[in-house]
Amino acid sequence: MGAELSNRLAALMLLVPLVVSCAGSVGESTDRTINLGSHSLHAVVAGTGSPAVVFDGGIGARFEEYRELQDRVAGSTAVVAYDRAGYGASEVGPLPRDSNREVGELRTLLARLKIPPPYILVGHSLGGLNVQVYARLHPEEVAGMVLLDPPPLRFILGEEYTQLTSMAAQMTEEWQGVADRGLRSEDREEKANAEFFQMLASEHREMFNASARQASSIVSFGDIPLVVVASGVPNPILGDVSESYQEFWAAQSEALAAKSSSGKFVFAETSTHRLHDDAENLVADIILSMVSSLRGS
């Protein structure tokens, strides 16, 4: 990928982070490939009970990235994890890849898996944006939400820290370039990588455009139980703005939690953006506590 591109990837990680995993499969589980009509998505279902907990990961992250957390939750209730279009064993899907489209695909996936609502939706980073849009479009299907470092709305809307926006835009174009070159290649592996980067670039582009607008239109989540968890460790690669940007991100997360009358903000001071790793016990306790509360136990 090249040193320069790798350095930009590292710099972007605390703007709207990329997480790529090559981890193994999730414990005792059932693998399914579900045809949505336009393309198929790969999903894994583990555990039993309701409400089911549905995971939606960060940009670039396959479902295995969260496997340990998923295994812990699956000991108490049903868990659904999946790869978005173009990720892992999931086929590429229609463009553009904005939150409205991805929410529709996830909803179809859950219906064809015969997992009944309402769900506890757990979204990390970009997945947290999708979860918010799901709750706006289908509030009756959402029992609760846990958002792990969702993208700060005022940043992705271009209202704050605009000096970092150009870095994000350049990354989108780099990913699109990788996709375009690979799609013209005769090499099978390059073509496969190109399809992934095509999905990635579209998701990232829409995160700063349509997806940002879709999430920002949400005034209130009503009384849907909501926990927003913010990380506290700044990324020094962002230089002089790293600490202030991290404080801004946490403040945006706190404001997001206030959109529900049952909202709660949790600050994981010693965690990086990888909350599912650095604060796994905290995140697991939050999810399992929400399961227990919704069951009335």
Phi and psi restraints in degrees (value plus and minus 20) as a CYANA .aco file:
   2 GLY   PHI      78.5   118.5
   2 GLY   PSI     125.9   165.9
   3 ALA   PHI     -84.8   -44.8
   3 ALA   PSI     -61.8   -21.8
   4 GLU   PHI     -83.3   -43.3
   4 GLU   PSI     -65.5   -25.5
   5 LEU   PHI     -85.2   -45.2
   5 LEU   PSI     -59.4   -19.4
   6 SER   PHI     -81.6   -41.6
   6 SER   PSI     -59.6   -19.6
   7 ASN   PHI     -85.4   -45.4
   7 ASN   PSI     -58.8   -18.8
   8 ARG   PHI     -87.0   -47.0
   8 ARG   PSI     -57.9   -17.9
   9 LEU   PHI     -77.8   -37.8
   9 LEU   PSI     -65.3   -25.3
  10 ALA   PHI     -82.2   -42.2
  10 ALA   PSI     -61.3   -21.3
  11 ALA   PHI     -84.3   -44.3
  11 ALA   PSI     -56.0   -16.0
  12 LEU   PHI     -94.1   -54.1
  12 LEU   PSI     -36.7     3.3
  13 MET   PHI     -79.6   -39.6
  13 MET   PSI     -49.2    -9.2
  14 LEU   PHI    -122.6   -82.6
  14 LEU   PSI     -13.5    26.5
  15 LEU   PHI    -105.8   -65.8
  15 LEU   PSI     -88.1   -48.1
  16 VAL   PHI    -162.6  -122.6
  16 VAL   PSI      72.2   112.2
  17 PRO   PHI     -89.0   -49.0
  17 PRO   PSI     129.6   169.6
  18 LEU   PHI    -122.9   -82.9
  18 LEU   PSI     111.6   151.6
  19 VAL   PHI    -152.7  -112.7
  19 VAL   PSI      99.5   139.5
  20 VAL   PHI    -138.4   -98.4
  20 VAL   PSI     111.7   151.7
  21 SER   PHI    -144.7  -104.7
  21 SER   PSI     128.1   168.1
  22 CYS   PHI    -141.9  -101.9
  22 CYS   PSI      12.7    52.7
  23 ALA   PHI     -96.5   -56.5
  23 ALA   PSI     151.2   191.2
  24 GLY   PHI    -101.6   -61.6
  24 GLY   PSI    -189.5  -149.5
  25 SER   PHI    -101.9   -61.9
  25 SER   PSI     143.5   183.5
  26 VAL   PHI    -104.8   -64.8
  26 VAL   PSI      99.4   139.4
  27 GLY   PHI     -17.8    22.2
  27 GLY   PSI    -153.6  -113.6
  28 GLU   PHI     -98.7   -58.7
  28 GLU   PSI      90.3   130.3
  29 SER   PHI    -176.8  -136.8
  29 SER   PSI     149.1   189.1
  30 THR   PHI    -136.1   -96.1
  30 THR   PSI      99.9   139.9
  31 ASP   PHI    -105.6   -65.6
  31 ASP   PSI     115.2   155.2
  32 ARG   PHI    -155.3  -115.3
  32 ARG   PSI     124.9   164.9
  33 THR   PHI    -137.3   -97.3
  33 THR   PSI      97.8   137.8
  34 ILE   PHI    -132.7   -92.7
  34 ILE   PSI     106.3   146.3
  35 ASN   PHI    -103.6   -63.6
  35 ASN   PSI      99.5   139.5
  36 LEU   PHI    -112.1   -72.1
  36 LEU   PSI     -24.6    15.4
  37 GLY   PHI      90.9   130.9
  37 GLY   PSI     -81.5   -41.5
  38 SER   PHI    -101.7   -61.7
  38 SER   PSI     -47.0    -7.0
  39 HIS   PHI    -187.5  -147.5
  39 HIS   PSI     149.8   189.8
  40 SER   PHI    -129.5   -89.5
  40 SER   PSI     126.7   166.7
  41 LEU   PHI    -137.9   -97.9
  41 LEU   PSI     123.0   163.0
  42 HIS   PHI    -113.2   -73.2
  42 HIS   PSI     111.7   151.7
  43 ALA   PHI    -156.9  -116.9
  43 ALA   PSI     137.1   177.1
  44 VAL   PHI    -150.0  -110.0
  44 VAL   PSI     111.0   151.0
  45 VAL   PHI    -136.9   -96.9
  45 VAL   PSI     109.6   149.6
  46 ALA   PHI    -156.9  -116.9
  46 ALA   PSI     135.6   175.6
  47 GLY   PHI      53.9    93.9
  47 GLY   PSI     156.3   196.3
  48 THR   PHI    -160.0  -120.0
  48 THR   PSI     139.8   179.8
  49 GLY   PHI      92.6   132.6
  49 GLY   PSI     152.1   192.1
  50 SER   PHI    -155.9  -115.9
  50 SER   PSI     137.0   177.0
  51 PRO   PHI     -91.5   -51.5
  51 PRO   PSI     125.8   165.8
  52 ALA   PHI     -90.2   -50.2
  52 ALA   PSI     124.4   164.4
  53 VAL   PHI    -122.9   -82.9
  53 VAL   PSI     105.6   145.6
  54 VAL   PHI    -134.5   -94.5
  54 VAL   PSI     105.3   145.3
  55 PHE   PHI    -120.3   -80.3
  55 PHE   PSI     114.8   154.8
  56 ASP   PHI    -149.0  -109.0
  56 ASP   PSI     100.4   140.4
  57 GLY   PHI    -109.1   -69.1
  57 GLY   PSI     159.7   199.7
  58 GLY   PHI     -94.7   -54.7
  58 GLY   PSI     151.2   191.2
  59 ILE   PHI     -84.4   -44.4
  59 ILE   PSI     108.9   148.9
  60 GLY   PHI      64.5   104.5
  60 GLY   PSI     -25.7    14.3
  61 ALA   PHI    -114.9   -74.9
  61 ALA   PSI     102.0   142.0
  62 ARG   PHI     -94.2   -54.2
  62 ARG   PSI     143.7   183.7
  63 PHE   PHI     -81.5   -41.5
  63 PHE   PSI     -48.3    -8.3
  64 GLU   PHI     -83.3   -43.3
  64 GLU   PSI     -40.5    -0.5
  65 GLU   PHI     -75.5   -35.5
  65 GLU   PSI     -47.6    -7.6
  66 TYR   PHI    -131.6   -91.6
  66 TYR   PSI       0.9    40.9
  67 ARG   PHI     -82.0   -42.0
  67 ARG   PSI     -60.8   -20.8
  68 GLU   PHI     -85.7   -45.7
  68 GLU   PSI     -61.5   -21.5
  69 LEU   PHI     -84.6   -44.6
  69 LEU   PSI     -62.6   -22.6
  70 GLN   PHI     -82.6   -42.6
  70 GLN   PSI     -61.4   -21.4
  71 ASP   PHI     -81.5   -41.5
  71 ASP   PSI     -61.0   -21.0
  72 ARG   PHI     -84.6   -44.6
  72 ARG   PSI     -61.6   -21.6
  73 VAL   PHI     -90.6   -50.6
  73 VAL   PSI     -55.1   -15.1
  74 ALA   PHI     -85.6   -45.6
  74 ALA   PSI     -34.8     5.2
  75 GLY   PHI     -91.6   -51.6
  75 GLY   PSI     -32.9     7.1
  76 SER   PHI    -141.1  -101.1
  76 SER   PSI     -41.9    -1.9
  77 THR   PHI    -180.5  -140.5
  77 THR   PSI     154.6   194.6
  78 ALA   PHI     -89.6   -49.6
  78 ALA   PSI     121.6   161.6
  79 VAL   PHI    -148.6  -108.6
  79 VAL   PSI     114.5   154.5
  80 VAL   PHI    -140.2  -100.2
  80 VAL   PSI     106.4   146.4
  81 ALA   PHI    -147.6  -107.6
  81 ALA   PSI     129.2   169.2
  82 TYR   PHI    -172.8  -132.8
  82 TYR   PSI     143.9   183.9
  83 ASP   PHI    -121.3   -81.3
  83 ASP   PSI     105.8   145.8
  84 ARG   PHI     -84.2   -44.2
  84 ARG   PSI     148.1   188.1
  85 ALA   PHI     -72.5   -32.5
  85 ALA   PSI     109.5   149.5
  86 GLY   PHI      67.1   107.1
  86 GLY   PSI     -28.6    11.4
  87 TYR   PHI    -115.4   -75.4
  87 TYR   PSI     121.2   161.2
  88 GLY   PHI      32.8    72.8
  88 GLY   PSI    -146.0  -106.0
  89 ALA   PHI    -110.1   -70.1
  89 ALA   PSI     -15.5    24.5
  90 SER   PHI    -103.2   -63.2
  90 SER   PSI     122.2   162.2
  91 GLU   PHI     -96.4   -56.4
  91 GLU   PSI     138.6   178.6
  92 VAL   PHI     -85.6   -45.6
  92 VAL   PSI     130.5   170.5
  93 GLY   PHI    -140.7  -100.7
  93 GLY   PSI     159.1   199.1
  94 PRO   PHI     -83.2   -43.2
  94 PRO   PSI     133.4   173.4
  95 LEU   PHI    -122.8   -82.8
  95 LEU   PSI     136.4   176.4
  96 PRO   PHI     -99.7   -59.7
  96 PRO   PSI     141.6   181.6
  97 ARG   PHI    -117.9   -77.9
  97 ARG   PSI      50.4    90.4
  98 ASP   PHI    -115.5   -75.5
  98 ASP   PSI     153.2   193.2
  99 SER   PHI     -83.1   -43.1
  99 SER   PSI     -60.2   -20.2
 100 ASN   PHI     -76.0   -36.0
 100 ASN   PSI     -65.5   -25.5
 101 ARG   PHI     -85.8   -45.8
 101 ARG   PSI     -64.8   -24.8
 102 GLU   PHI     -89.3   -49.3
 102 GLU   PSI     -53.3   -13.3
 103 VAL   PHI     -84.7   -44.7
 103 VAL   PSI     -63.1   -23.1
 104 GLY   PHI     -80.8   -40.8
 104 GLY   PSI     -60.5   -20.5
 105 GLU   PHI     -87.9   -47.9
 105 GLU   PSI     -61.8   -21.8
 106 LEU   PHI     -83.1   -43.1
 106 LEU   PSI     -61.3   -21.3
 107 ARG   PHI     -83.4   -43.4
 107 ARG   PSI     -62.4   -22.4
 108 THR   PHI     -84.0   -44.0
 108 THR   PSI     -62.6   -22.6
 109 LEU   PHI     -77.0   -37.0
 109 LEU   PSI     -68.3   -28.3
 110 LEU   PHI     -84.3   -44.3
 110 LEU   PSI     -58.6   -18.6
 111 ALA   PHI     -84.8   -44.8
 111 ALA   PSI     -61.7   -21.7
 112 ARG   PHI     -96.5   -56.5
 112 ARG   PSI     -40.6    -0.6
 113 LEU   PHI    -100.0   -60.0
 113 LEU   PSI     -28.8    11.2
 114 LYS   PHI      42.3    82.3
 114 LYS   PSI      20.9    60.9
 115 ILE   PHI    -118.9   -78.9
 115 ILE   PSI      90.1   130.1
 116 PRO   PHI     -96.8   -56.8
 116 PRO   PSI     124.3   164.3
 117 PRO   PHI     -97.3   -57.3
 117 PRO   PSI     150.8   190.8
 118 PRO   PHI    -102.4   -62.4
 118 PRO   PSI     137.8   177.8
 119 TYR   PHI    -133.9   -93.9
 119 TYR   PSI     136.0   176.0
 120 ILE   PHI    -114.3   -74.3
 120 ILE   PSI      96.9   136.9
 121 LEU   PHI    -118.5   -78.5
 121 LEU   PSI     103.9   143.9
 122 VAL   PHI    -132.5   -92.5
 122 VAL   PSI      96.1   136.1
 123 GLY   PHI    -143.2  -103.2
 123 GLY   PSI     108.7   148.7
 124 HIS   PHI    -125.4   -85.4
 124 HIS   PSI     110.1   150.1
 125 SER   PHI      34.0    74.0
 125 SER   PSI    -140.5  -100.5
 126 LEU   PHI     -76.0   -36.0
 126 LEU   PSI     -57.1   -17.1
 127 GLY   PHI     -77.9   -37.9
 127 GLY   PSI     -51.4   -11.4
 128 GLY   PHI     -87.0   -47.0
 128 GLY   PSI     -51.1   -11.1
 129 LEU   PHI     -88.2   -48.2
 129 LEU   PSI     -65.4   -25.4
 130 ASN   PHI     -80.2   -40.2
 130 ASN   PSI     -61.2   -21.2
 131 VAL   PHI     -81.3   -41.3
 131 VAL   PSI     -61.9   -21.9
 132 GLN   PHI     -81.9   -41.9
 132 GLN   PSI     -62.5   -22.5
 133 VAL   PHI     -87.6   -47.6
 133 VAL   PSI     -56.4   -16.4
 134 TYR   PHI     -78.6   -38.6
 134 TYR   PSI     -66.3   -26.3
 135 ALA   PHI     -86.4   -46.4
 135 ALA   PSI     -51.1   -11.1
 136 ARG   PHI     -89.9   -49.9
 136 ARG   PSI     -62.1   -22.1
 137 LEU   PHI     -99.8   -59.8
 137 LEU   PSI     -54.6   -14.6
 138 HIS   PHI    -157.2  -117.2
 138 HIS   PSI      41.3    81.3
 139 PRO   PHI     -80.1   -40.1
 139 PRO   PSI     -48.9    -8.9
 140 GLU   PHI     -89.1   -49.1
 140 GLU   PSI     -34.5     5.5
 141 GLU   PHI    -119.4   -79.4
 141 GLU   PSI     -17.8    22.2
 142 VAL   PHI    -134.4   -94.4
 142 VAL   PSI      93.8   133.8
 143 ALA   PHI    -103.0   -63.0
 143 ALA   PSI     -49.5    -9.5
 144 GLY   PHI    -193.8  -153.8
 144 GLY   PSI     144.9   184.9
 145 MET   PHI    -156.4  -116.4
 145 MET   PSI     121.0   161.0
 146 VAL   PHI    -146.2  -106.2
 146 VAL   PSI      96.7   136.7
 147 LEU   PHI    -131.1   -91.1
 147 LEU   PSI     102.5   142.5
 148 LEU   PHI    -125.7   -85.7
 148 LEU   PSI      86.5   126.5
 149 ASP   PHI      27.6    67.6
 149 ASP   PSI      36.2    76.2
 150 PRO   PHI     -85.3   -45.3
 150 PRO   PSI     132.5   172.5
 151 PRO   PHI     -76.4   -36.4
 151 PRO   PSI     115.0   155.0
 152 PRO   PHI     -88.2   -48.2
 152 PRO   PSI     100.0   140.0
 153 LEU   PHI     -79.4   -39.4
 153 LEU   PSI     -62.9   -22.9
 154 ARG   PHI     -86.0   -46.0
 154 ARG   PSI     -44.1    -4.1
 155 PHE   PHI     -96.5   -56.5
 155 PHE   PSI     -71.1   -31.1
 156 ILE   PHI     -91.1   -51.1
 156 ILE   PSI     -35.6     4.4
 157 LEU   PHI    -105.7   -65.7
 157 LEU   PSI     -24.2    15.8
 158 GLY   PHI      59.1    99.1
 158 GLY   PSI       3.3    43.3
 159 GLU   PHI    -119.4   -79.4
 159 GLU   PSI     -41.5    -1.5
 160 GLU   PHI    -157.1  -117.1
 160 GLU   PSI     132.1   172.1
 161 TYR   PHI      31.4    71.4
 161 TYR   PSI      27.4    67.4
 162 THR   PHI     -85.4   -45.4
 162 THR   PSI     -39.7     0.3
 163 GLN   PHI     -86.6   -46.6
 163 GLN   PSI     -38.6     1.4
 164 LEU   PHI    -115.0   -75.0
 164 LEU   PSI     -34.4     5.6
 165 THR   PHI     -83.7   -43.7
 165 THR   PSI     -57.2   -17.2
 166 SER   PHI     -84.7   -44.7
 166 SER   PSI     -53.6   -13.6
 167 MET   PHI     -83.2   -43.2
 167 MET   PSI     -62.9   -22.9
 168 ALA   PHI     -85.1   -45.1
 168 ALA   PSI     -61.9   -21.9
 169 ALA   PHI     -84.6   -44.6
 169 ALA   PSI     -59.6   -19.6
 170 GLN   PHI     -84.8   -44.8
 170 GLN   PSI     -58.1   -18.1
 171 MET   PHI     -83.2   -43.2
 171 MET   PSI     -61.3   -21.3
 172 THR   PHI     -77.1   -37.1
 172 THR   PSI     -66.2   -26.2
 173 GLU   PHI     -88.3   -48.3
 173 GLU   PSI     -53.0   -13.0
 174 GLU   PHI     -84.1   -44.1
 174 GLU   PSI     -64.9   -24.9
 175 TRP   PHI     -83.8   -43.8
 175 TRP   PSI     -60.8   -20.8
 176 GLN   PHI     -84.0   -44.0
 176 GLN   PSI     -57.4   -17.4
 177 GLY   PHI     -83.4   -43.4
 177 GLY   PSI     -61.7   -21.7
 178 VAL   PHI     -80.2   -40.2
 178 VAL   PSI     -62.0   -22.0
 179 ALA   PHI     -84.2   -44.2
 179 ALA   PSI     -67.7   -27.7
 180 ASP   PHI     -82.2   -42.2
 180 ASP   PSI     -63.2   -23.2
 181 ARG   PHI     -86.0   -46.0
 181 ARG   PSI     -61.0   -21.0
 182 GLY   PHI     -87.3   -47.3
 182 GLY   PSI     -56.7   -16.7
 183 LEU   PHI     -86.8   -46.8
 183 LEU   PSI     -43.9    -3.9
 184 ARG   PHI    -108.8   -68.8
 184 ARG   PSI     -28.3    11.7
 185 SER   PHI     -99.2   -59.2
 185 SER   PSI     134.7   174.7
 186 GLU   PHI    -111.8   -71.8
 186 GLU   PSI     -27.5    12.5
 187 ASP   PHI     -99.3   -59.3
 187 ASP   PSI     106.9   146.9
 188 ARG   PHI     -82.7   -42.7
 188 ARG   PSI     -62.2   -22.2
 189 GLU   PHI     -86.4   -46.4
 189 GLU   PSI     -61.6   -21.6
 190 GLU   PHI     -82.9   -42.9
 190 GLU   PSI     -58.0   -18.0
 191 LYS   PHI     -84.4   -44.4
 191 LYS   PSI     -61.9   -21.9
 192 ALA   PHI     -83.5   -43.5
 192 ALA   PSI     -63.8   -23.8
 193 ASN   PHI     -83.8   -43.8
 193 ASN   PSI     -56.7   -16.7
 194 ALA   PHI     -81.3   -41.3
 194 ALA   PSI     -60.0   -20.0
 195 GLU   PHI     -84.9   -44.9
 195 GLU   PSI     -59.4   -19.4
 196 PHE   PHI     -83.2   -43.2
 196 PHE   PSI     -67.2   -27.2
 197 PHE   PHI     -88.0   -48.0
 197 PHE   PSI     -47.6    -7.6
 198 GLN   PHI     -83.8   -43.8
 198 GLN   PSI     -64.6   -24.6
 199 MET   PHI     -85.2   -45.2
 199 MET   PSI     -64.1   -24.1
 200 LEU   PHI     -80.6   -40.6
 200 LEU   PSI     -68.5   -28.5
 201 ALA   PHI     -81.6   -41.6
 201 ALA   PSI     -61.2   -21.2
 202 SER   PHI     -86.9   -46.9
 202 SER   PSI     -64.3   -24.3
 203 GLU   PHI     -77.0   -37.0
 203 GLU   PSI     -66.4   -26.4
 204 HIS   PHI     -86.7   -46.7
 204 HIS   PSI     -61.9   -21.9
 205 ARG   PHI     -81.9   -41.9
 205 ARG   PSI     -65.4   -25.4
 206 GLU   PHI     -91.5   -51.5
 206 GLU   PSI     -45.6    -5.6
 207 MET   PHI     -79.6   -39.6
 207 MET   PSI     -52.0   -12.0
 208 PHE   PHI    -115.6   -75.6
 208 PHE   PSI     -15.4    24.6
 209 ASN   PHI    -151.1  -111.1
 209 ASN   PSI    -121.3   -81.3
 210 ALA   PHI     -81.9   -41.9
 210 ALA   PSI     -64.8   -24.8
 211 SER   PHI     -83.7   -43.7
 211 SER   PSI     -60.0   -20.0
 212 ALA   PHI     -81.2   -41.2
 212 ALA   PSI     -63.6   -23.6
 213 ARG   PHI     -86.6   -46.6
 213 ARG   PSI     -58.8   -18.8
 214 GLN   PHI     -83.0   -43.0
 214 GLN   PSI     -62.0   -22.0
 215 ALA   PHI     -93.4   -53.4
 215 ALA   PSI     -57.3   -17.3
 216 SER   PHI     -90.1   -50.1
 216 SER   PSI     -37.9     2.1
 217 SER   PHI     -94.9   -54.9
 217 SER   PSI     -28.7    11.3
 218 ILE   PHI    -100.1   -60.1
 218 ILE   PSI      96.4   136.4
 219 VAL   PHI    -108.4   -68.4
 219 VAL   PSI     -59.3   -19.3
 220 SER   PHI    -172.2  -132.2
 220 SER   PSI     126.9   166.9
 221 PHE   PHI    -119.1   -79.1
 221 PHE   PSI      -7.6    32.4
 222 GLY   PHI      45.1    85.1
 222 GLY   PSI    -150.6  -110.6
 223 ASP   PHI    -129.5   -89.5
 223 ASP   PSI       0.1    40.1
 224 ILE   PHI     -81.9   -41.9
 224 ILE   PSI     106.2   146.2
 225 PRO   PHI     -75.7   -35.7
 225 PRO   PSI     110.4   150.4
 226 LEU   PHI    -162.7  -122.7
 226 LEU   PSI     110.1   150.1
 227 VAL   PHI    -145.2  -105.2
 227 VAL   PSI     105.7   145.7
 228 VAL   PHI    -132.1   -92.1
 228 VAL   PSI     102.0   142.0
 229 VAL   PHI    -127.8   -87.8
 229 VAL   PSI     107.2   147.2
 230 ALA   PHI    -133.3   -93.3
 230 ALA   PSI     121.3   161.3
 231 SER   PHI    -106.9   -66.9
 231 SER   PSI     137.0   177.0
 232 GLY   PHI    -135.2   -95.2
 232 GLY   PSI     -26.5    13.5
 233 VAL   PHI    -112.4   -72.4
 233 VAL   PSI      94.7   134.7
 234 PRO   PHI     -93.8   -53.8
 234 PRO   PSI     138.2   178.2
 235 ASN   PHI    -113.6   -73.6
 235 ASN   PSI      90.4   130.4
 236 PRO   PHI     -83.0   -43.0
 236 PRO   PSI     -38.3     1.7
 237 ILE   PHI     -86.7   -46.7
 237 ILE   PSI     -36.5     3.5
 238 LEU   PHI    -101.3   -61.3
 238 LEU   PSI     -21.0    19.0
 239 GLY   PHI      48.6    88.6
 239 GLY   PSI    -154.1  -114.1
 240 ASP   PHI     -82.9   -42.9
 240 ASP   PSI     -44.4    -4.4
 241 VAL   PHI    -116.7   -76.7
 241 VAL   PSI     -19.3    20.7
 242 SER   PHI     -79.7   -39.7
 242 SER   PSI     -66.2   -26.2
 243 GLU   PHI     -91.5   -51.5
 243 GLU   PSI     -63.7   -23.7
 244 SER   PHI     -87.0   -47.0
 244 SER   PSI     -55.8   -15.8
 245 TYR   PHI     -84.8   -44.8
 245 TYR   PSI     -60.0   -20.0
 246 GLN   PHI     -84.8   -44.8
 246 GLN   PSI     -60.6   -20.6
 247 GLU   PHI     -84.8   -44.8
 247 GLU   PSI     -61.3   -21.3
 248 PHE   PHI     -81.1   -41.1
 248 PHE   PSI     -64.6   -24.6
 249 TRP   PHI     -80.1   -40.1
 249 TRP   PSI     -64.8   -24.8
 250 ALA   PHI     -83.5   -43.5
 250 ALA   PSI     -60.1   -20.1
 251 ALA   PHI     -84.4   -44.4
 251 ALA   PSI     -58.4   -18.4
 252 GLN   PHI     -83.9   -43.9
 252 GLN   PSI     -58.1   -18.1
 253 SER   PHI     -86.3   -46.3
 253 SER   PSI     -59.4   -19.4
 254 GLU   PHI     -84.6   -44.6
 254 GLU   PSI     -61.3   -21.3
 255 ALA   PHI     -84.1   -44.1
 255 ALA   PSI     -56.4   -16.4
 256 LEU   PHI     -84.1   -44.1
 256 LEU   PSI     -61.6   -21.6
 257 ALA   PHI     -79.6   -39.6
 257 ALA   PSI     -50.6   -10.6
 258 ALA   PHI     -93.4   -53.4
 258 ALA   PSI     -26.2    13.8
 259 LYS   PHI     -95.5   -55.5
 259 LYS   PSI     -28.0    12.0
 260 SER   PHI    -137.2   -97.2
 260 SER   PSI     118.3   158.3
 261 SER   PHI     -88.3   -48.3
 261 SER   PSI     -34.4     5.6
 262 SER   PHI    -131.6   -91.6
 262 SER   PSI       7.6    47.6
 263 GLY   PHI    -104.3   -64.3
 263 GLY   PSI     131.7   171.7
 264 LYS   PHI    -162.3  -122.3
 264 LYS   PSI     117.4   157.4
 265 PHE   PHI    -127.6   -87.6
 265 PHE   PSI     113.2   153.2
 266 VAL   PHI    -146.1  -106.1
 266 VAL   PSI     108.9   148.9
 267 PHE   PHI    -126.7   -86.7
 267 PHE   PSI      93.9   133.9
 268 ALA   PHI    -113.5   -73.5
 268 ALA   PSI      64.4   104.4
 269 GLU   PHI     -78.7   -38.7
 269 GLU   PSI     -55.4   -15.4
 270 THR   PHI    -118.8   -78.8
 270 THR   PSI      -8.3    31.7
 271 SER   PHI    -123.7   -83.7
 271 SER   PSI     126.1   166.1
 272 THR   PHI    -101.4   -61.4
 272 THR   PSI    -192.0  -152.0
 273 HIS   PHI     -80.2   -40.2
 273 HIS   PSI     -42.0    -2.0
 274 ARG   PHI    -100.2   -60.2
 274 ARG   PSI      44.0    84.0
 275 LEU   PHI     -80.1   -40.1
 275 LEU   PSI     -52.8   -12.8
 276 HIS   PHI     -88.6   -48.6
 276 HIS   PSI     -39.4     0.6
 277 ASP   PHI    -119.9   -79.9
 277 ASP   PSI     -75.6   -35.6
 278 ASP   PHI     -89.6   -49.6
 278 ASP   PSI     -49.5    -9.5
 279 ALA   PHI    -149.4  -109.4
 279 ALA   PSI      22.3    62.3
 280 GLU   PHI     -78.2   -38.2
 280 GLU   PSI     -63.6   -23.6
 281 ASN   PHI     -81.6   -41.6
 281 ASN   PSI     -63.7   -23.7
 282 LEU   PHI     -81.7   -41.7
 282 LEU   PSI     -68.4   -28.4
 283 VAL   PHI     -85.0   -45.0
 283 VAL   PSI     -62.6   -22.6
 284 ALA   PHI     -80.9   -40.9
 284 ALA   PSI     -63.4   -23.4
 285 ASP   PHI     -83.0   -43.0
 285 ASP   PSI     -59.2   -19.2
 286 ILE   PHI     -83.5   -43.5
 286 ILE   PSI     -66.3   -26.3
 287 ILE   PHI     -85.0   -45.0
 287 ILE   PSI     -68.0   -28.0
 288 LEU   PHI     -87.1   -47.1
 288 LEU   PSI     -53.1   -13.1
 289 SER   PHI     -85.2   -45.2
 289 SER   PSI     -58.1   -18.1
 290 MET   PHI     -88.0   -48.0
 290 MET   PSI     -60.8   -20.8
 291 VAL   PHI     -76.5   -36.5
 291 VAL   PSI     -69.6   -29.6
 292 SER   PHI     -82.1   -42.1
 292 SER   PSI     -62.8   -22.8
 293 SER   PHI     -83.6   -43.6
 293 SER   PSI     -62.1   -22.1
 294 LEU   PHI     -89.6   -49.6
 294 LEU   PSI     -45.6    -5.6
 295 ARG   PHI    -101.0   -61.0
 295 ARG   PSI     -30.2     9.8
 296 GLY   PHI      56.8    96.8
 296 GLY   PSI       2.8    42.8
